[in-house]
Amino acid sequence: MNTRRCILSGEREAREGLIRLALGPDGQVAPDVRARAPGRGAWIGVDRAAFQKALEKGKLKGALARAFKTSDFAIPSDLAGRIEDALQQAALDRLGLEARASMVLTGSEKIDVAARRGQVRMLLHAADAGADGKRKLDQAWRVGEGLEGTDHSGIVLPVDRAPLSMALGRENVVHIAITDKKAADRVGEILGRWQVFLGCANGTQIAVPVTQAAPDIAVD
């Protein structure tokens, strides 16, 4: 397994579960959530609260200096927010790619049918999805997976239907089903990093709804 050490906790974890920081051309520390930027990188595996605390107390600066082997860099005061934004964009971009590859279903009726047939590998809900719509699709998924009577349910994302619809290029995307295992693994990897940073890695819910729940409208 390809592992890296978190510069703040000191623990070694799988690279796929960590977030990489890199030095930008302007000498500022920037999130590199796709781990593609050239040069030395620094890896973190803590949540936003712990990251912000390390930033404010100066621990982050020292850890980065050791990782980058230089103290000639600047840390933006809003770096935590930039990391969260980058994780969100990476997740939306990945969902868009999977949708264009026909690995994604939208529309409550289509998802319900596929879920009951055992064809859904991952189920996602927009933050503003109605409780009844989530409940029905979660139940359909449990039926298809043979998990009736359990709390097996889809992931509630910390974004509402507007950015999801834009990312997938479809109207009114409230629920998303991923029907291919490899596609679900790819989405799950970036969602996992997002969950860790938002401090909810041990549960299915990434975040509380960001807006008041609106009624679901079945639009394909």
Secondary structure, DSSP 8 states (H G I E B T S, - for coil): --EEEBTTT--EEEGGGSEEEEE-TTSBEEE-TTS--SS-EEEE-S-HHHHHHHHHHTHHHHHHHHHHT-S--B--TTHHHHHHHHHHHHHHHHHHHHHHTT-EEESHHHHHHHHHTT--SEEEE-TT--HHHHHHHHHHHHHHHT-TTS----EE-SS-HHHHHHHHT-SS--EEEE--HHHHHHHHHHHHHHHHHHT-TTSS--S--SS---------
